[in-house]
Amino acid sequence: MTDLNTNFAGIKSPNPFWLASAPPTNTGYQVMNAFKAGWGGAVWKTLGKPIVNVSSRYGALSYKNNRMMGLNNIELITDRPLEVNLREMKEVKEKFPDHALIASMMFETKEEWHDCIKRCEDIGIDGFELNYGCPHGMCERGMGSAVGQNPDVCEKITSWVCEAATKPVIVKLTPNVTDITRPALAAQRGGASAVSLINTINSVTGINLDTMDPNPTVDRLSTHGGYCGPAVKPIALNMVAELTNHPDFHLPISGIGGIETWQDAVEFFLMGATTVQVCTAVMHYGFRIVTDLTEGVSEYLDSHKMKKITELTGITAKKLRKWEQLDLNYKIIAHINSEKCISCQLCYIACEDGAHQSIALVKDSRIPVIKEDTCVGCNLCSLVCPVEDCITMVKVETGKKKLVWANHPANPNHILAR
């Protein structure tokens, strides 16, 4: 039997599935309902000095069948009084002592950080998450991503918190940087116990073409917001892997960004995360998705004869290499299963107009044919095909030895692959 009990940087929870700091963790009522549903932990919506939020707040990028691929928000941190949040957090912890309750925080001065840390520890919270990620509203005030984008400030404020905190400190990183390892290493130098990533990505989701107003609109005006949801998962996976593979980074990682299914969660574990945090999927489908997450991951571990999440940690991240280290003589080509083909010819159109003209149409047949001598194995045809497993990519034995760019004749400088 798998054991989903988790110890993340000293923070224990019954499973690795936490709610991210966001609207679903705005009140004690919500967090208690989440814990009843089976979530292992929750990061409370960010505490800070009183703010006023706007209306409206969300915009979405949707695909076919109105599936929300990405959610943009211009909402700020909690707009509820600190005393109310602390009272409700205390009630939650008393009723659910075995679940992880994390206080997300964002302040300007050292004194404000220290005061809130003490008050949170007095009510029994399990750890802190420092919000260095919000890309709108707060960064203009010198907080949020303004901290996450400046390694020196990131290290300084993290050290402030670690001076006062006796509970584990997690630093939440912004993706709005060119190198995620710089703020992560700064957080590590500042004394952080762990990091979480990614926070939201700077964005404008869309425009109403009838009114020409940006979305979401506040009296026909808007601002750049934070983008999250399934569309950001590839960016998050890459950044998690960058930290996992960095030789000088040694902190545990809580993965965030587009997690909707148990398969998404497993991908984050394989890239190096040991817990995951979910927001947008809950806003779309509700707290009950945690049942699918826990059951799916448990069955996956069972099928691979593994007992704990940590057995997955970083397996796939280790398979990432610099481009120069990939085998240039490795070859695959496409194969079309004629029995499954529905003759839509999407693969032909995609290859003819957008790729390598390696699919042909044959007279008196609607089923396309692969030109094996020119197919470069780019995968495009298999990606556009609407029928599962109709087009597969098949390895071709070339008889050639492995060749990387460092040793390629076309590389006059013989650049060494690291």
SULKA-V541425 format. One record per residue. SS is DSSP state (@ for helix, = for strand, . for the rest). OMEGA is omega as a letter, one per 30 degrees, with the letter a starting at -180 (* if undefined). Layout:
SS&OMEGA / SS&OMEGA
This chain:
.&l / .&l / =&a / .&l / .&a / =&l / =&a / =&a / .&a / .&l / =&a / =&l / =&a / .&l / .&a / .&a / =&a / =&l / =&l / .&l / .&a / .&l / @&l / @&l / @&a / .&a / .&l / @&l / @&a / @&a / @&l / @&l / @&l / @&l / @&l / @&a / @&l / .&l / .&a / .&a / =&l / =&l / =&a / =&l / =&a / =&l / =&l / .&l / .&a / .&l / .&l / .&l / .&a / .&l / .&g / .&a / .&a / =&l / =&a / =&l / =&a / =&l / .&a / @&l / @&l / @&l / .&a / =&a / =&a / =&l / =&l / =&l / =&l / .&l / .&l / .&a / .&a / .&l / .&l / .&a / .&a / @&a / @&l / @&l / @&a / @&l / @&a / @&l / @&l / @&l / @&l / @&a / @&l / @&a / @&a / .&a / .&a / .&l / .&a / =&l / =&a / =&l / =&l / =&a / =&l / .&l / .&a / .&a / .&l / @&a / @&l / @&l / @&a / @&a / @&a / @&l / @&a / @&a / @&l / @&l / @&l / @&a / .&l / .&l / .&a / .&a / =&a / =&l / =&a / =&a / =&l / .&a / .&a / .&a / .&a / .&l / .&a / .&a / @&l / @&l / @&l / .&l / .&l / .&a / @&l / @&l / @&a / @&a / .&a / .&a / @&a / @&l / @&l / @&l / @&a / @&a / @&l / @&l / @&l / @&a / @&a / @&l / @&a / @&a / .&l / .&l / .&a / =&a / =&l / =&l / =&l / =&a / .&l / .&l / .&a / .&l / .&l / .&a / .&a / @&a / @&a / @&l / @&l / @&l / @&l / @&l / @&l / @&l / @&a / .&l / .&a / .&l / .&a / =&l / =&l / =&a / =&g / .&l / .&a / .&a / =&l / =&a / =&l / .&a / .&a / =&a / =&l / =&a / .&l / .&a / .&a / .&l / =&l / =&l / =&f / .&a / .&l / =&a / .&l / .&l / =&l / .&l / .&l / .&a / =&a / =&a / =&a / =&l / .&a / @&a / @&a / @&a / @&a / @&l / @&l / @&l / @&l / @&a / @&l / @&a / @&l / @&l / @&l / @&a / .&a / .&a / .&a / .&a / .&a / .&a / .&l / =&a / =&l / =&a / =&a / =&l / .&l / .&a / .&a / .&a / .&l / @&l / @&l / @&a / @&l / @&l / @&l / @&l / @&a / @&l / @&l / .&l / .&l / .&l / =&l / =&l / =&a / =&l / .&a / @&a / @&l / @&l / @&a / @&a / @&l / .&a / .&a / .&l / @&a / @&l / @&l / @&l / @&a / @&a / @&a / @&l / @&l / @&l / @&l / @&l / @&l / @&a / @&l / .&l / .&l / .&a / .&a / =&l / @&a / @&l / @&l / .&a / .&l / .&a / .&a / .&l / @&a / @&l / @&l / .&a / .&l / .&a / @&a / @&a / @&a / .&a / .&a / .&l / .&l / .&a / =&l / =&l / =&a / =&l / =&a / =&l / .&a / .&a / .&l / .&a / .&l / .&l / .&l / .&l / .&l / @&a / @&l / @&a / @&a / @&a / @&a / @&a / @&a / @&a / .&a / .&l / .&a / .&l / =&a / =&l / .&a / .&a / .&l / .&l / .&l / .&a / .&a / .&a / =&l / =&l / .&a / .&a / .&a / .&l / .&a / .&l / .&a / .&l / .&a / @&a / @&a / @&a / @&a / @&a / .&a / .&a / .&a / .&l / .&l / .&l / =&l / =&l / =&a / =&l / =&l / =&l / .&a / .&a / .&a / .&l / .&l / .&a / .&l / .&a / @&a / @&a / @&a / .&l / .&a / .&l / .&a / .&a / .&a / .&l / .&a / .&l / .&a / .&*
